[in-house]
Amino acid sequence: LISHSQMGNYMKRPKHSLSDELYDKISKGYRLSLELLERGLLNDVALTSDSLLSELLIACYENDVNRFKSVLENLNLNVNSISWRKMSLLHIAVLCEKFEIVKSLLEKEADVHQIDWASFTPLHLASYFGFTEIVRLLLLFSSNPNSLTGVQDTPLHLAALKGHYETVELLLSKPELCVVWPNQEKSTVFHYCAQFGHLEIMKLLLDDIQHYDIISACVHEGNLYGDTPLHNACYSNQFEIVKLLISRSGFDCLSKENMFSETPLHAACTAGKSVDLIGYLLKQPGVNVNCQGRDGHTPLHSACYNGHLKVVKFLLDQGADMDISANSQILRKFKHANSGAFGDSDVDFENTAKGPISMASQTPIAWAYEQGFDNIVNLLKDVKRSEYSRSSASECSYNSLNDYASVTLPSPMGKLKSVTKEKAEVLQLRNLLGNQYHIQMSDIDLQESVGSGSFGKVYKCVLNNRTVAVKRYRSWSVGSKSDVKMFCREVSIMSRLNHPNILQFIGACLDDPSQFALVTEFAQDGSLFNALHEEKRFFDAEFKFSICFDVASAMNYLHKRSYPIIHRDLNPHNILLKGNRALVADFGESRFVDSRDIDMTRQPGNLRWMAPEIFLQSGSYTTKADVFSYALCVWEIYTGDIPFVHLKPATAAAEMAYRNNRPLLSDAIPVKIQSLINKAWHSNVQYRPEFSVIMNELMGTKKQNKEDASSLPVGGDSNSNSQSEDSAVLLSISRFNDLLKLVDKNGYVVDPSQSVSGHRPEN
């Protein structure tokens, strides 16, 4: 795959492993197969030219066992000779999670060892998707738990990769299972668990007494890149797993280097996702902030090379030395590896004395400068200047200071990055959108401002005789890379969406950067937050339920797309009301689930509605973060209160994350809705339901309420009581409105002598 000579130094480290790339494509392939089955079923499209096979596939998808058996007998063929899209019938039944169909095929002696287009056996497929009962059934029919994919992954690898605890537990019960088998990339299940943060599975594996001696040794083993499981956990910012591995495997693992001369501390600084993790590693015995790898680079080099300003500041506070130089041999290798990167010219990196900095020194500032991270270069220059002013000439060399002072900004790469990235994103967006979505600002009639934020303002406008909303970015903020990126992302995502409970995308203004704008339908009733807390609108039980269901429907649509989208900022500010509909809006922080954006682990959105795992940065974003935010929204809809209103947003998030506290569930919330909320805001993400499950539970609640209402006694007394209660309520409202007329806008009585009825009181 990759030889040590090819991967000889830090600067050549690939951003993603071969396994990451492979399983990304495999996931997309299986999603496409399921989409084709569903599309054929819904649209009555022939799935194949063979009508009997097409009928067989539909019967399988619908789990119609009798029809499936009948068609199969009519074909009069060996079940192993029938395939669709290079998958056997058994593969298709497993993919669709049809237990009875799988059982029927196994009873007809379907081959459990047959492989599909991804080199998966049915057992691999069931393990990959976590279909535990089907895994149990396949094992019962002699499926081999040690069978290998094309890249030598076992079913245990796949179950651990995807975090399916029960499936892993079931596979571990097989005595013939090889727990520590390394795949083609030399990764074991421990590497996968560490990389993807499956803490409970890691504990389960480490507690496997049956294989204890082998496992203890395996935890220290490196993969093809020399990464131990601890390296993987540090690169992926899996803090809890880091602590677990150190406690189980001892401190020796902290000094192990991979082929890129990185210890676990270097790895954490390369990732740059958590200073808490880096601080924890620095507290361990034998760990030094200035430790050098075989190639001489320090953790500070790693942070500078990857542009992690916050980590650089933290390392400097911990005593990191800015003057340590990596081996100059690295630079020559880097130059050779990147020949042609700047066209045909041969840039002499080692002799840039004529330029602003001597790259031969290979200090951290040289690495930051080379990569174009000018903010870090500025920081290091300021720190060096401050050091010199506090020390004598003997303690701090004037030449050393002069080396830093001679660095001129912006750096060539920094300037190139800021210009090209922004332009590339806008150009890509223009190409993505069809002509019908390109809107000129001159065609829009701006009427009034209806909202604002850090991005700019939202206006009520008219476009082609239609009332629309226009989200305009402030002209001064357009130059900000993050603002342009957010605008491009929001337009890109919204242009792909079409759902009755998602704010409809109409178009965008993309020609002039100073007039970037997003055009959507206009939700005349404003945000849910405004309705609940500013206008104090009264919602009846039916409308509360309707809002909850509409939002769940929109979120289910986002999560179940072929490329699932995580909203990442679901809260009442971003839920709009239009008549009797609720609309999910504001996709500036949204991401595709398989996005490799470096911001996927940062804290976007409003802290008050943020999932604990995101606030703690203890795991990467999943769709379950949206489920947590949804639970708080439902609570807010039914109570009319803001979660932890007495606390600031960051304190409220800390209350939920560190103390595991939740807003109180009052009697104002129906019992079944309370149960749903409790599940949705569970601290363990694995126990939070999918939105499809939430929708089913809501429908069940609605059905039960209708049945309860129809069973109420209908009689004279009951009816009269109801009428009298209604009259009392109307009278109370009328009296309240009369009272309001007696006070001015500041709450003072206008005329103390006037009665509620509007007449002078009688003496």
N, C-alpha and C positions, 0 to 999 in steps of 0.2 A: 504493500500500500504506500507507505511513506518511509523512506530510509532516513537514518540518522544524519547522513551527509546532506540530505535535502533540507532537513529541519534542524540546522546546526546552531541557530541562535534565536534570541528573544524576538527580534524584529520580524522573524518569518513565521511566528505563531499564527495558525489559521484561526479565524474568528469562530468557526463552527466545526465540530467534529464530523467525521463521515457519517456517523450514526444519526446525528441531528438532521443532516441533509436527507438521508435515506428515509427516515421515518416521517419526515415532513411530506415527502412525495407519496409514501405508502398511505398515509392518512387521507390525503387528497384523492388518491385512487379509489379507496373504498367508499369515501363519501360520494364520489361521482357515480359509482355502481348503484348505491342505494337511491340516489336521485333519479337515475335512469329507470329503475324499477318503479319508483313512486310516480314518476311522470307518465310512464306507460300505462300504469293502472288508472290514474286520474283522468288522463286524456284519451283513454282507449286506443293507445298507439301500440302497434305490434312490436314486441320487444325483440323479435327475431323473425326471420323469414319462415321458420318452421312453426306453424300454428299450434301444434301439439306442445312443443317446447315452450312457446309463449304462454299457453294456458297453464302449463306446469309451473312456470315461474310465478304467475299471478296467484295460483293456488298456494304456493309456498309463501308468498308475501302476505297473503290474507290469512295464513295459518289454517286453511281449509284442508284438514287431514284426509277426509273421505274423498274429496275431489282429487287431491294430490295422488292418492293411492290408485284411484280409478284411471286417471290419465297415465300414470306410470305403467300400469298393467297393459293399457292399450298400446303403448309404445313397444312393449315386448323387447326391451333392450336391457343390457347390463347397466345398472345405475352408474357405474364408474365410467361409462363411455359417453355420457351426456355432459356437455359443458356449455357455459355461457360466459363470454368475456374471459376465457381462460380460467374459469372457476367451475369446479364440479358442483353437482347438486348439493352435496353435503356442505361445501364451502358456502353456497348461497343461503342454505337453511341456517347455518351458523351465523352468517353475517346479518341475516334478518331476525336473529334471536328467536327462532321458531322451534321450541323444545320438542314438541310432538312430531314435527316433520323430521327433525334430526334423529329422533328415536326410531321413527319408521324407516328411514334410510339405513340406519345402523343394523336394524333387524333384517334388512334385505342385503346385508353384507357389503355395505358401502366401504370403500377403502379409506381407512382413517389416516393412512400415511401419504395419500396423494397430495401434491403441492400445487399451488395456484400461481398466478403471474408474479406474485411477490415472494415466491418460494416459501409460502406459509402452508403448513398442514392445517386441518380444521382445528386441532388443539392450539396451535399458535394463534389462530384467528380468534378463538373464544377467549384465550388468555389475554390477548391484546385489548379486547373490548370489555373484559371483566365479566363475561357471562359465566358465572361460577357454576350454576347448575348444569349447563351444557358441558363445561370442563369436567365436572364430576361424571357425567354420562359418557363422555369420550374416554375417560380413564377406565371406566367400567368395561368398555369395549376394546380394551388393550391398546389405547393410544400410548405412544412412547413419551414419557415426560422429559426425556433427554433428546428428543428429536431436534434437529438443527435447521435454521433458515439458511439462505444463501450466504449470509455473513456470520454464520455460526452462533446465532442467538437461540437460546432454548425458550420454551414457553415461560419459564420463570423469569428470564430476562425481560420479556415483553410485559408480563404482569407487574413486575417491579418498575419498569419504565413508565407505565401508565398509572401506577399507584393503586392497583386493585388489591386491597388488603386480604379480602376473603379468598380470592383466587390464589394469592401467594400462600396463604395458610393451608389451603387444600393441596397445593402442589408439594409443599414441604412435608405433608403427611405420607408421601410416597417414599418408601425406604430406598428405592433404586435411584432417586433423584440425585444428580450431581449439582450441589449448591454453588460450588465455586468455579464452575466452568467459564473460561474466558472466551469471549467471542473473537472475531477476526481482528477487531481493534484492541484486543487484549483487555476488554472491559468486562468486569463481573457484575453481578446484580448489585453489589455494594456501590460500584461507581454510578450506576443508574439512580439508585435511591438517594445517594449524596447529591448528585447533580440536580435532581428534580424535587428534592426536599420531602421525600416520603419518610417522615420520622418514625411513624408507627411500624412501617414495614421494616425499616432498618433495625429497630428494637427487636422485632420478631426474628429477624435473621441472626442478629448477634446473640439472641437467647436460645438459639437452636442447639441444645446440648448434644444432640446426636452427631453433629458435625463440628463441635466446639474447637478442637485442635486445628482443624483445617481452616476454619473461619478466622481464628486469631492471627494466623500467618497471612491469610489472604488480604486482610485489611491494610497491610503494609505494602502490598504489591502494586506496581505501577502498570498503567496500560501502555498502548503503543507510543503515547507522548510522554510516558514517564509519570503521568498523573496518578497519585494514589486517590482513594475515595476522599481523603481530607482535602487534597487539592481541588477536586471537583466541587466539594461543598463550599470552599472558599471562593472559587471563581463564580459560583452561583448564589453566593450570599445566603447559604442555609445555616444560619447561626446555631440553631438548636442541634443540628446534626454535627456541626463542628465540635460543640461541647460534648456530645455523646461519644464521638470517635476518639477524642483526646482522653476522655475518662476511661474508655475501654481499651485503647491500644497503647496508652502511655505517651510520654513526651518525645520519644525517639522520632515519631512520625513528623514532628515539627521541623526537623532539620533536613528532611529528604528533599532533594531537588529533582525536578523533571528535566526533560531534555532541553528546555528553554532556560535553564539555570534559575528556576523559580522555586522557592520554598513555599509552603502554604501562606506565609505572610506576604511574600511577593504576589502570590495569586490574588489575595484579598485586595491588594493595592492596584493590581492590574484591572480587576473588576470595578473597584472604586464605588461599591454600592452601599457600604456601611462602615462608618468610622467606629461604631460600637464593636463590630467584629474585629477590626484592626486593633482597637484598644485591648480587647480581650486576649488576642494572640500575643500582644506585647507584654502582657502580664504573666505569660507562661514561662517556666524555667528554661533558660538557655536561649531565649528569643531576644535578638538585638535589633533595634530600629535601623542600624547601619550594616546589617549582615549583607555580605556580598555573595552572589552566586558564582559559579565557576567562571562566568564571563565578566565578573566584576561589577555587574549592575546591582543597585540597591533597591529596596522598596520605593524610595523616592524617585528613582529613575522610572520605575514601572508606572507610578502615578502621573509623572510628568509626561511620559510618552503617550498615555491614554487620555490626557486632558482632564484629570479629576482634581479640580481646584480645591474642593473641600478636603480631600484626602491629603493633598500637598500641604495645606495649612496645618492639618492635624499632625502630620509627620514632623513638620518643622517645630511645632510645639513640643513634640516628644523628643527633640534633640537630633533630628536627622541632619546629616552633614551634606551641605550643598556642593562641597568641593571634591567629593569622592568621584573618581573617574572610572568608567568602565573600560575594558580592554579595547584598544584602538583597532584590533583585528576585526571586531564586530563591524566597524564602520566600512571596512574594505569589502566584507561579505555583503553588507547592506547595499553598498554602491553597485556591486556586481549584480545583485538580485534585482535592483531597480533600474538597470541600464535601459534607457529608452523611455523612462517614465516622463521625461521632460522633452520629448521629441527626439530629434537626432543629436542634439547637443550632449556632450559628455561633461556633466557637472563635476568639478573637482571638489568634493565635499571636504577633503582633508586639508586643502590649502585655501580656505576661504578667509585668510587673513586680510585679503583685499576687500572682503565683504565685512559684515558686521560682527561676526563671531567666529572664533577658532573652533571648528567642529572636531578637530583632532583631540581636543581635551575630553570629549565624551562625558561631560558632567551633566547633571539633570537638566540644567538650563539649556544645554545644547540639544537634548532630546526634545524638550518642549518647543524650542524654536524651530527645529527641523519639522515637527508635526504641525506647526502653525497655531499652537495654543498660546497666543500672545498675552492672555490674561495671567497665565502662570508665569510667563517670562517677566512680566511687570512685577508680579508678587516677589519673585526671587531677587530681582534687582533691588526692590525696596528693602527686603530683609538684609541683603548684603550691605546696602548703604547704611542701614541702621546699625548693623554689627560694627561697621568700620567707625562710625561716629562714637560708639560706646567703648571702643578698645584702642589700645596703643598700636603704633605702627608695627611693633614686634609681634603682636598677637594676630594682627590681620594684615596680610600683605597688600601693599598699595597696588601691585600688579594684578593681584586677584580681584580687587575692586575695579580696576580699570577694565579687566576682561568683561565684567558684568555691565559696566557703564557704557561700553562701546557697542552694546547690542541695540540696534535701532529697530523701531517698530513702525508700522506693522511688518511682520515677517512676510517673505514672498508667499509661503504656503498659507499663512493666515489670511492674507488679502485675497488670495485665489479662492480659498474655501468659502469665505463669507459672500463673495460675489457669485461664484459659480453655483453654489448649493441653492441659494435663493432663486436664481434665474432658472436653474434646472427644475426646481419644484413647480414654479409657475408655468414654465413651458410644458412640462409633463401634464399639468392640470388642464391647460388649454387644449392639448391633443386628446385628453381623455373625454372632455365634454363635447357633446354634439353641438352643431351650430345653433340649434333651437334653444340651448341653454346659455348662449353668450348674450349678455344684456349690456346695453350702453347706459351709462349713468344719465345721459342727456334725455333718455326716454322715460325716466322715472320722475314722477311728480311727488317730491317730499312734502308731507303735510305737517306731522307733529312727532315729537320724540315720545316714545312710550316706554323706554327703558334704557339703562346704561350699565356699563361694567368696565373692567380694566382694559378691555379690547377697544372700546369706543361706545357707540350708541345704536339703539334699535329705533327705527322710524316706522310710523304708519305712512304708507305711500300708495300711489295709484300708478299702475302699469297697464296700459292697454285697456282702460276702463275697469280694471279689476283691482280691488283693495289687496295690497300685499304688505308684508313686513320686510324691511331692508336692514340688515345688520352691517353697519359701516365701521371699518377700522379707523382709528385716529390716524391722521396723516403723519404725526410725529412717531407713531409706534410702528409704522409699516417697515421702517428700517431695521426693526428688531427681528433677528433671525427666528426667535421663538414665535413671535406673532405671525409672521409670514407662514411658518410651518403649521401653526394651528389653523390658520385660515385655509390653507391648501388641504389640510387633512379633513377639515369639516366639510368643505365643498366636495372633496373626493368621496367621502363616505355617504353624505346625504344624497348625492346624485345617483347612488346605487340602490336606494331604499324606496320601497313602495308598499305602504301599509296604512290602513285607515286611522291607526292610533300613533302614527309618527308624523311629525310636522312635515308637510309636503314641500319638497325642493322645487323651485321654479327656475332658478338660474343664478348666474354670478357675473359680477363686473370684474374683468381680469385684465383689461388693457392698460390701465394706468395704476401703478403701485400706490399712488396717493389716494386712489378712489376704490380700492378693493372693497367689495361688498357682496354679501350673501342675500339672495332674494328667496323668500319662502311665503307660504300662505299666511294669512293674518288671523291670529287667534284672538278674537275681539274680547273675550272674557278674561284675558290676562293669565298670570301664573297661578298655580295652586297655592303657592306661599302667600301671594298677595290676597287671594280670596279668603284664606283661612285666618291670616294674622293682621292684615291691614284693613280689609273691608269687613272682616268678621261675618262673612256670609254664612247663612244657615243651610246646611246640607241635610236632606232627609236620608234615611237609612238606605233607600234604593239608589240614590245618587252616589253615596259613599261607596257602596258596593260596586257601582258602575265604574267609578274612577279606578278602584283597585283592580278590577278585571281588565279594563282598557290598558292600564300600564303593564300588567302581567302579559297581556297579549302582545303588546309591542316588544317587550323584552324577550319573550319567547321567540318572536320572529327574528330578532337580532342574534340570539344565541343559537338558533337552529339553521341559520343560513349555511350554504356550502363553505363559506369562509366566515365563521362566526365572529361577531363584533361584540366587544365589551364596552359598555357605555362609560364606565369609570367615574361618572359624576351625576348619578341619579339622585335627585333631591327635589323637593317641591318647587324650587326656583325654576327647574328645568322641565316641569310638567305643566303644560298649558291647557287651558280650558276653552272649548269652542262649542257653545250650545250644550248638548248633552254628551259630548265626547271629551275624553282626556287625550292629550297629545304629548308624546315624549319628544323633547327638543334638545338642542345644544350638544353637538357631537365634536366639539373642539378638543376634548380630552380622550375621545374614543380611540380604540385600537382594534385591529384584527387579532384574533386569538393567537395566530401563529406569527404575529409580527415580531421582528427581532430588534425593534426600536430600543435604544438604550434607555429611554425614559419609562419603560414598562414597569420598573420597580420604584420609581419615585412617587411622591405623594401629590397627585393632582386633585382638583376638585375641592369641595367643601369638607373640611375636617369633621364637622358635626355629624355627617352622614357616612363617614368612612368606615370600612370594615377594619377590625382590629389587626388582622394580619398585614394589611397595607400600611396602617399607621406605624406598626412596629417594624415594618420592612423585613418581616420574617419569612416572606414568600413572595413569589411573583404573582401578578394579577391573573385571576381566573374568573370565569363567569359567576362564581359563587360570591365574589365581592359585590356584584350588582344585586344579588339576592339579599345580602345583608342590608344594603342601602334601601332596598324595596321594603323590607320589614319595618324600618324606621318611618318610611313614608306612610305605610298603612296605619301604623300607630298614630301618626300625626293626623291623618284624615279622620280617624274615629274619635280622637281625644280633643282635637283642635288646639293642641299645645305644641310647642317646639321642644324637641328632645333636649333634656338637661338645659332648659332655658336660663337657669340661674348661673350657668357656667359659660366661659368663653369657648369658642369652637375647639381649640387645641386641648383645653382641659376636659371638655366633654368626650373627645376622642380618647384621651388618656384614661378617663374613667371607665370606658367600655373595654379598652385594650388591656390595661394593667390590672384593674380591679374586677374585670369581668362583670361590671354592673350594666343593667339595662333600664330604660325608662319603665316606670310602674305601669302594670296592666290594670286599668280601671274597669269598673262594671259597665262603663259606657261602650266597651268593646264586646261584641258577641263572643260567647265562649269558644265557638269553633274558629273565629278569626283570631282569638287569643292564642289558640293552639297552633295555628298557622304561623303567627308572628314568632312564637317561641322557637319553632323549627327553623324559620328563615334567618333569625339572627343568632343562631347557635355559634358558639366560639370555635367549634370544629367544623371546618368548611365541608368535610365529607358528609356531615349530617344535614346540611342545608339542602332543601329540595330544588330540583330544576323548575323552571317556570312552567313547563308543561304539566308537572305535578301540581304546582300551585293553582293553575287554571282549573284542573280537574277538581281540586278540593274546593275552590270557590264555587264551581258549578254545583257540586254536591251540597254545599251550604245553602245556595239559592233554592235548590230543589226542596231541601228539608224545610226551609222557611215557608215555602208555598204550601207544603203539606200541612205544616203546623197551623198556618192561617186558615186553611180550608176546614180544619177540624175544630175551630173555635165554635162554641155554642151560639146559635142565632136565635134570640128571643126578645120579647118586649122589654124586659128589664135591662138586659145587656145592651140593647140598642139605645134605650133611653139614657142609660149611664154614659154610653159613648158620646151621644149627642150633647149631653150636659157637659161632659169633659171638653168636647170641642168648643162649645160655647164659652166655657170658662177661659180656655186658651185664647180664643179670639178677643174676649173682653179684656184679658190681661195685656194682649198686644196693643189693643186700641188705647187702653189707659196709659201704657208706656209711651206710645207715640204722642199722646196729649201732653204728657209730662215733659217730653223733649222740647215742645213748643215754648215752654216757660223759661228755658235757659238759652243763653247766647252761646257762641262757638267756644268761649273760654270756660263755660260751665257755670256762669253767674245767672241768678234769677233776673229776668227782664223786668217783671212787674210783680212784686210780692203780694199785691192785693188781688191779683187775678186768680180765679179758681181753675181747676183742671178742665172744667167744661167750657171755659172761656168767658164765663159770666162773673160778675162781682159776687163775692160771698154774701149771703144774707146775714143780717145781724140777729 
